[in-house]
Amino acid sequence: MARASPRYPVRLAATVHVEDGRGSAGDMLICRTQNISREGCLLDTSHSFEAGISIRITIMDSGSGEAVPMTGRVARTIDAPSDGSRVGIGVRIPDPPDAWLALVERQTRRVPGRENDVPGLRQSIVVVGEEDRRRGALALYVTSGWDVRFAVDFASTREALSSGAVDALVVEHAVDDERWRPLLELAKELQPGARRLLRAPLSGSGKPRLDAPEDLVHMVIDQDDGLDALVDALARPILVR
């Protein structure tokens, strides 16, 4: 990312897709920006992208209420100097659209001290669901401020769970869908400290009876409930056995 243009600290929701075939099936990431400039942005994410790869990035402009799609290239990974943990990736936008330039221009008129007013701690979440449900799920997760990665099957879930520390796995399958059990068993094996949540259509039927060990599913969430239900599930303490 060029340093010739001023950079503005601002937290905006973003979605990222790998462009050049080096991502896995169903590889989509939801994260937020740390700062932006005319030529690029710094994404606040613990997910790794190889420097030089092309990505499709969409920034949600909270001012206009519109999504700004762009093509960018990963310029570098930013690591914490103390322990080497990843704290972000720098993305260069070689051909920024007018909507992006307008968004950046508006940052010059922001009130100092109000740049990072998005509440909540970033959490790393893996969400598993059908391709045709992704668009609906996106509207929910993009407002969360979490670092969200989507998976569509067992293989892509294994890859997502193996890529670093994960705070929760959310499986979006019906209670009678047999696919959720091996996915949660995989999370229990690879990420034993992560919350294992089943987000299913319950239609007001209350707590379902699950044919599963008590410690496999930490909580079942009704798909009709909104973000508050997920926040509540992630805030509850869990017992790691």
Beta strands, then each sheet from edge to edge (+ up, - down):
strand 1: 8-9
strand 2: 13-18
strand 3: 28-37
strand 4: 40-44
strand 5: 54-61
strand 6: 66-79
strand 7: 86-92
strand 8: 124-128
strand 9: 147-151
strand 10: 168-171
strand 11: 195-200
strand 12: 219-222
sheet 1: 1+ 3- 2+ 5- 6+ 7- 4+
sheet 2: 1+ 3- 9+ 8+ 10+ 11+ 12+
end
